[in-house]
């Protein structure tokens, strides 16, 4: 089973660099990994509803209610990178509250910062969780992260722009589409819902 250190050394090996003992071992290469890896991982996880990262929870309302508009405030889980679906106490499935492309009811919830606001006293969400253990990842996702990280390390450590660009192209145009395609083949097909801005353009 691959560990975080295995992943980092995979990336370092792709640019011919010395391996590390851990991300916190204090070496130059480890310090570059410490600076570049966590934000890169979060951004790739947030970019898609990866099946292995999806989590469902019920939320507990905060003691303090919102100042106006909504009756309840909920603090999002600390590992929540993106809310994917919402369901209130009377809702069996997540709803986009859309009818023929036009909103017919107020938004059931709103996210501001690390808070979710709702008028419902019972709230369930599905979200993309921060999964930091590579042994829990899909194998293709692992390759995407390792190669993308190698691209960033190539620029930071070896200052090799050509190598960095080649690795980035491999990660983004070859490995990422493969990972997305395979991930999308698992489970039922779900419709993609556009955000308010795109709906506004369509209706304007």
N, C-alpha and C positions, 0 to 999 in steps of 0.2 A: 504494500500500500504506500503510495507516494505521500511524502510529508512536505511541509512548507519549505524546509531546507533542500529537499530533493528538487522541488520546482525552481528555487532560486539558483541552484547549481546547474540545472538544465539550461536556464537562460544564460548563465555565465559561460557555460561550455560552448554555447553557440557563437560566442564572440572570442573564444580562445582565452578566457580569463581564469584565474585561479579560483578554486572552489572555496566556500566558506563553511565554518562549523555551525553557524546559526545566524539569523538576521541581526542578532544583538551581540555578535562576538567582538565588535569594535574595530574590525579590519576595514580598510578603505572600501573594498568591494561590498562588504556587509552594510556599511553606512549608505552606499549608493542604493542598495536594495531596500533599505529601511526608508529612504526618502521617496523612492519611485514606485515600489510595489503596492503598498496599501491603497493609495488613491487610484492607481491603474485598475486594481482588482474591483474596487467599488464602482468605477465608471463602466467597466465591461459587464458587471452583474446588473447594473441599473439599466443598461441599454436594451435588455430583452427580458421576457418573462421565462427565464430558464426553469425547466421543470424541477431540477434538483434543488433549486433555491426557494421554491414557493412554500409558504407557510400560512396556516389558517389559525387565527386566534380570536377570542372574544376580548373586548376592551372594557376596562373599568373606568367609569366617569371620574374626572378630577373633582376635588372638593369645591374648587372655585369655578363658577359658571362663566361663560363668555360675557363680555360687557354688553353686547347687543346681538341681535339677529338669530342666534342659535341658543338653545336651552342648555346644551351639554358640551363640555370640552373633554377630549380624550387625549392623553399623551401617547404618542406612537411608540412601539417597542424600540429599544435602543439599537437593535440590529436591522430595523426596517430601512431599506434603501428606496423602496417605491411601493405605494399602495396599488394593487392590481384590481381588487374587487371589494365592494362594500355591500353589506346586508344588515338591515335593521331588524328589530324584534319581530316585525310582521312580514318580513321578506324572506322567501325561501331561497331565492337566488339573487345574485347581484344585479342591480338594475341601472341602466344608463338614463332612465327617465326620458327617453326620446320616442317620438311618434312621427313617422314619415319625415324624419329629419328636423322636426321642430319640437322644442321643449314644451311640454304641456303642463308640467308641474315644477315647483322650485327644486333646485338641487338638494338631494337628501343629505349631502354632507359637503364640507369644504375643508381643504388642508391648508394650513398656514404655519410655516416653520415645522416644528415637531408636534403640532397639535392637529387633531381632527375635530371639527365642530359639526354637531348634528342636533336635530330636535328629537331624536329617538333615545330613550333611556337604555336600550339594549343594542349593542353594536358588535358586529363581526366583520373582520377584514381578512382578505388574502393579500399577502405582500411578498415582495422579493426580499429575502433575508440575506444578510452579510454572512456568507459561508466562507470561512477562512481555511478550512481543512481540505486540502486537495484530494484526500481519499474519498470525500463525499461528492466530488465533481464528476460530471460526464467526461469521458476520456478526450473527446474532441475539444471541449472547453479548456481542459488542461493545456492542450497544445496551443490554443489561441493565446492564453495568458502567458505561457512560457516564451513564445516567440515574440509577442508584443513587448514583453518586458525586456527581452534580449535587444530589441530595436532601441529602446530607451537607454539601456546600459551601454550599447555600442557608441551612442553619441556622448553619453556622460563620461565614460571611462576611457575609451580608446579614441574618441573624437573622430570616428570613422563614419562620415556622413553617408558614403555609398553603402556600406554594410548596414547601417541603420535603416536606410530607405528600403533596401532589399528585404530585410526582415519584416519591416512594417507592411510592405506589399504582400508578402507571404501570409502574414497574420490576417490582414484585412480582406484581401481579395481571394485567397485560397482556403485558409483554415476556418475563418469566421463563417463564410457562407455554408461550408460543410456542416459546421456545428449547429448553425441555425436550422438548416434543412432537416437534420436528424432529430433535433429537439422538437421540431414542429410535427414530426411524424408520430409522436407519442401522444395518445389521448385523442379526444374528439376535437374537431375543428371549431374554433371560436371566432366570431366576427371581430374585426378590428374596429374600435370606436374612436373617431377623431375627437380632438379637443375643441374647446369653444371657439378658438381663433379660426380654425379651419371651417367649422360650421358657419361662422359669421361670414367668411369669404364666399361660401357656397350659397348663402341666402341673401347676400348683399346685392 
